[in-house]
């Protein structure tokens, strides 16, 4: 299966050589019956576990009723989804899409249109961060600093100013009369789970308010319980002007994404100006409603917070580990590069029964489903320790 997949599909991914056939909770099983602990969780798409019963029940019930109408008509799941997600975010309204990249593109379009109509800016620019990851569309890779994501895809879309992540002064210095927004990840996931300095998000909020520009938080990976709060911005009590959401919003069942903002921002979009055939479809909304109900109870935020402390404490004590970053059940682990690459460590972990993902040389990312038990979490760290000993 691995050979056939590699021969008949484009090589835009470099998967570990494991073929998954079944999954439940935090565990997956391959075609040969071997079980693995999933410590990637679909890049946080599976925050609530593989096959979450509450989410699957909502999906199954909706499958028997209606799955797609397009937004040309109303359907009976949409109002609850729109109101529920807006309330979860503390905003007036949402605009639903499918993938995270579509949601980021939507946020960019909304910010530019807001700049044109509200601020009267003719050529708006948006301030973005070095080492960002917001997706791989042509516009988004235009402001990427990752050569793998950017190189070879020009000509590039103008209108972005790239500054150092974690520096409020860099943002302040980059603002000019044409700036309409600041777009950032509260924690940079693809870059290695980089957490900005304490107070950074608060400063960004203050700068954007003073300059009358939008603060757009890409919470696609960091949001919806992963870091121990509903949103990573909550750790500083910061509310952006626009949330960009995806991944876990679909419960690991269907792609669901959205932007959430107040009416004075999202109100600039009028009929025919932006849309998606599948965005906000009945099946997506039914699944999204189940996810919102789960998040409103707060149980997974608490689990991520409590188990996250356990995870980070144990990782920092491992020999061969240089640095551990992150919040909640999300960690970027820098391995001593003299020992092994991140890929080599992930391959060794796979042999030990744990699935994880490397990034940028000798860094591995750990992001297990939030349903993981304390015992399984300890087991995963023990397996990482055994993997590292292979290179000692």
C-alpha positions in Angstrom: 0.0 0.0 0.0 2.8 2.4 0.8 4.5 1.7 -2.5 1.3 2.1 -4.5 0.4 5.3 -2.7 3.9 6.8 -3.4 3.7 5.8 -7.1 0.2 7.1 -7.8 0.0 10.3 -5.7 1.9 13.5 -5.8 4.7 13.6 -3.2 3.4 16.7 -1.3 3.7 14.8 1.9 6.4 12.5 3.3 4.4 10.1 5.6 5.8 7.7 8.1 5.5 4.1 6.6 2.4 3.1 8.6 -1.0 2.4 7.0 -3.9 3.1 9.4 -7.1 1.1 9.1 -8.9 1.9 12.3 -9.0 4.5 15.1 -10.7 5.1 18.4 -10.0 7.6 21.1 -6.3 8.4 21.1 -5.3 5.1 19.4 -5.0 3.9 15.8 -4.5 0.4 14.4 -2.7 -0.4 11.2 -3.6 -2.9 8.5 -1.5 -5.6 10.2 -3.2 -5.1 13.5 -0.5 -3.1 15.3 -1.7 -0.3 17.6 -0.2 3.1 17.9 -0.8 6.0 20.2 -1.6 9.0 18.0 0.4 12.0 19.2 -0.4 14.2 16.2 -4.2 14.2 16.3 -4.5 15.4 12.7 -2.6 18.6 13.5 -5.2 19.2 16.2 -8.2 18.3 14.0 -8.9 15.4 16.4 -8.8 17.3 19.7 -11.8 15.3 20.9 -10.5 11.9 19.8 -11.0 9.5 16.9 -14.6 8.5 16.6 -15.9 10.7 19.4 -19.3 9.2 20.1 -21.1 12.5 20.6 -19.8 13.9 17.3 -20.4 10.7 15.4 -24.0 10.5 16.7 -24.6 14.1 15.4 -23.1 13.2 12.0 -25.0 10.0 11.6 -28.3 11.6 12.5 -27.7 14.3 9.9 -26.6 11.9 7.2 -30.1 10.4 7.2 -31.7 13.9 6.9 -29.9 16.2 4.5 -26.2 16.8 3.9 -26.0 19.7 1.4 -28.3 22.5 0.3 -25.7 25.2 -0.5 -26.2 28.6 1.0 -28.7 29.4 -1.7 -31.3 28.2 0.9 -31.5 28.1 4.7 -31.3 24.8 6.5 -32.3 23.9 10.0 -28.8 23.4 11.4 -27.4 26.7 10.3 -28.9 29.1 12.8 -27.7 27.1 15.8 -24.2 26.8 14.4 -23.9 30.5 13.5 -25.2 31.6 16.9 -23.4 29.0 18.9 -20.0 29.6 17.3 -20.4 33.4 17.5 -21.3 33.2 21.2 -18.4 30.9 21.9 -16.1 33.5 20.4 -18.0 36.5 22.0 -18.7 37.9 18.5 -21.8 39.0 16.6 -21.5 36.7 13.6 -19.5 34.2 11.7 -18.7 33.4 8.1 -18.4 29.6 7.5 -16.0 27.9 5.1 -14.4 24.5 4.8 -10.7 24.4 5.3 -8.3 26.4 7.4 -6.7 28.0 4.4 -10.1 29.1 3.1 -10.8 30.7 6.4 -7.5 32.6 6.3 -8.2 33.7 2.8 -11.6 34.9 4.0 -10.0 36.9 6.8 -7.6 38.5 4.4 -10.5 39.5 2.0 -12.6 40.8 4.9 -9.7 42.9 6.3 -9.0 44.4 2.9 -12.7 45.2 2.2 -13.0 46.7 5.7 -10.0 48.8 4.9 -11.5 50.0 1.7 -14.9 50.7 3.0 -14.4 51.7 6.6 -10.9 53.3 6.5 -10.9 54.5 2.9 -7.6 52.8 2.2 -6.9 52.3 -1.5 -4.0 49.9 -1.3 -4.3 48.1 2.1 -1.5 46.1 3.6 -1.6 43.5 6.3 1.2 42.9 8.8 2.2 39.2 9.2 4.9 37.3 11.1 8.1 35.6 10.2 7.9 31.8 10.3 4.1 31.9 10.0 2.0 29.1 8.7 -1.5 29.9 7.6 -1.9 27.5 4.7 -0.6 26.9 1.2 -2.8 28.9 -1.2 -1.0 31.2 -3.6 -1.8 34.3 -1.6 -0.8 32.7 1.7 2.5 31.4 0.5 3.2 34.9 -0.9 3.9 36.0 2.7 5.5 32.8 4.0 9.2 32.8 5.0 9.5 29.0 4.7 11.3 28.2 1.4 9.5 24.8 1.1 6.1 26.6 1.2 7.0 29.6 -0.9 9.8 28.9 -3.5 8.7 28.3 -7.1 5.1 29.6 -6.8 5.6 33.2 -7.9 4.6 35.7 -9.0 3.5 36.5 -5.4 0.5 38.5 -4.1 1.5 41.9 -2.8 0.0 43.7 0.2 1.8 42.1 3.2 4.6 43.3 5.5 6.6 40.6 7.3 7.9 41.4 10.8 9.6 39.4 13.6 7.3 37.2 15.6 7.1 38.1 19.3 8.2 41.8 18.9 5.5 44.3 19.5 7.9 47.1 18.5 8.3 45.5 15.1 4.6 45.6 14.6 4.4 49.2 15.8 7.2 50.3 13.4 5.6 48.6 10.4 2.2 50.3 10.7 1.6 53.0 8.1 -1.4 54.8 6.7 -2.3 51.8 4.5 -2.2 49.2 7.2 -5.6 47.5 7.9 -4.7 44.5 10.0 -2.2 42.4 11.9 -2.5 38.6 11.3 -0.7 36.2 13.6 -0.9 32.8 15.3 -1.0 33.1 19.1 1.3 30.1 19.1 3.2 29.3 15.9 2.6 25.6 15.4 4.4 24.6 12.2 7.4 26.7 13.2 7.9 24.3 16.2 5.2 25.3 18.7 6.7 28.8 19.3 5.1 30.6 22.3 5.5 34.4 22.2 6.8 36.4 25.2 4.4 37.0 28.0 2.4 40.1 27.3 3.0 40.1 23.6 -0.7 39.4 22.6 -1.8 42.1 25.1 0.6 44.6 23.4 -0.6 43.6 19.9 -4.2 44.2 21.1 -3.3 47.7 22.4 -1.3 48.6 19.2 -4.2 47.5 16.9 -6.8 49.4 19.0 -4.6 52.6 19.0 -4.0 52.4 15.3 -7.6 51.5 14.4 -6.6 48.3 12.6 -7.9 44.8 13.0 -6.2 42.1 15.1 -6.7 38.8 13.4 -5.9 35.7 15.4 -5.3 32.4 13.5 -6.5 29.9 16.1 -6.9 27.0 13.6 -4.4 24.9 15.5 -4.1 26.6 18.8 -7.8 27.1 19.4 -10.7 25.0 20.6 -9.2 23.5 23.7 -5.7 22.5 22.6 -3.8 24.8 24.9 -5.9 24.4 28.0 -8.2 27.4 27.2 -10.9 27.6 24.5 -8.5 29.9 22.6 -4.8 30.5 23.0 -5.5 34.3 23.2 -7.4 33.5 26.4 -4.2 32.9 28.3 -3.7 36.7 28.2 -7.4 37.6 28.4 -7.1 39.1 24.9 -10.0 39.2 22.4 -9.0 39.8 18.7 -11.2 41.5 16.2 -11.4 38.4 14.2 -10.9 34.7 15.0 -9.9 32.3 12.3 -11.0 28.7 13.1 -10.8 25.3 11.6 -9.4 21.8 12.2 -11.1 20.7 15.5 -14.2 22.5 14.5 -15.0 19.6 12.2 -14.4 17.0 15.0 -12.2 15.0 12.7 -15.3 14.0 10.7 -15.7 16.7 8.0 -13.8 19.9 7.1 -15.3 22.9 8.9 -13.8 26.4 9.2 -15.0 29.9 9.9 -14.1 33.4 10.7 -15.9 35.1 13.6 -16.1 38.9 14.1 -18.5 41.7 15.0 -21.0 43.1 12.6 -19.0 46.2 12.0 -16.3 44.0 10.4 -18.1 41.0 8.8 -20.9 43.3 7.8 -18.8 44.6 4.9 -19.5 41.3 3.1 -22.7 41.4 1.1 -24.5 38.8 -1.1 -22.4 37.6 -4.0 -19.1 38.9 -2.7 -17.8 35.8 -1.0 -19.0 32.3 -0.5 -18.5 28.5 -0.8 -20.7 25.7 -2.2 -20.0 23.5 0.9 -19.4 26.2 3.5 -22.0 26.0 6.2 -23.6 22.8 4.8 -26.0 20.9 7.0 -23.7 18.0 7.8 -20.8 20.4 8.7 -23.1 22.5 10.9 -24.5 19.4 12.7 -21.0 18.3 13.5 -19.9 21.8 14.4 -22.9 22.1 16.8 -21.7 19.0 18.6 -18.2 20.4 18.9 -19.5 23.7 20.3 -21.6 21.8 22.9 -18.5 19.9 24.0 -16.4 23.1 24.3 -19.2 24.9 26.2 -18.9 22.3 28.9 -15.2 23.1 29.4 -14.1 19.5 30.2 -11.5 19.3 27.5 -10.0 22.7 28.2 -9.4 21.4 31.8 -7.9 18.1 30.6 -5.5 19.9 28.3 -4.4 22.2 31.0 -3.9 19.6 33.7 -2.4 16.9 31.5 -0.3 19.5 29.7 1.6 20.4 32.9 2.3 16.7 33.3 3.5 16.3 29.7 5.8 19.4 29.8 7.4 18.5 33.1 8.2 15.0 32.0 9.5 16.0 28.6 11.9 18.6 30.1 13.5 15.8 32.2 14.4 13.6 29.3 18.0 13.2 28.3 18.7 14.4 24.8 16.0 17.1 25.0 17.3 20.6 24.7 14.1 22.7 24.8 10.4 22.1 25.3 7.9 24.8 24.2 4.1 25.0 24.1 1.0 25.1 26.2 -1.6 22.5 27.3 -1.4 19.2 25.3 0.8 20.8 22.7 4.6 20.6 22.7 7.5 21.4 20.5 10.5 19.3 21.6 14.0 20.2 20.4 16.2 17.2 20.2 20.0 17.5 20.5 20.9 17.7 16.8 24.1 15.7 17.4 21.9 12.8 18.3 19.4 12.6 15.5 17.0 14.5 13.2 13.4 14.9 14.1 12.4 12.5 11.3 14.8 9.8 12.7 13.3 10.3 16.2 9.7 10.0 14.8 10.6 6.9 13.0 12.1 5.4 16.2 8.9 6.4 18.1 6.8 4.7 15.5 8.7 1.5 16.1 7.9 2.0 19.8 4.2 2.4 19.0 3.8 6.2 19.0 3.0 8.5 16.1 4.3 12.0 16.0 5.6 14.6 13.4 8.9 16.3 13.0 9.4 19.9 11.8 12.5 22.0 11.1 15.4 19.8 11.6 15.6 18.2 15.1 12.2 19.4 16.4 9.2 17.0 17.0 5.7 18.1 17.7 3.5 16.3 20.2 -0.3 17.0 20.1 -2.3 14.0 21.3 -6.1 14.0 21.3 -7.4 15.6 24.4 -9.1 12.4 25.4 -5.7 10.8 26.1 -5.4 9.2 29.6 -2.7 10.2 32.0 -1.4 6.6 31.9 -1.2 6.7 28.1 0.5 10.1 28.1 3.2 8.8 30.5 3.5 5.7 28.2 4.1 8.0 25.2 6.9 9.9 27.0 8.4 6.6 28.1 8.5 5.5 24.4 10.1 8.8 23.4 12.8 8.2 26.0 13.4 4.7 24.6 13.5 6.1 21.1 16.1 8.7 22.1 18.3 6.0 23.7 18.6 4.4 20.2 20.8 7.3 19.3 22.7 7.9 22.5 
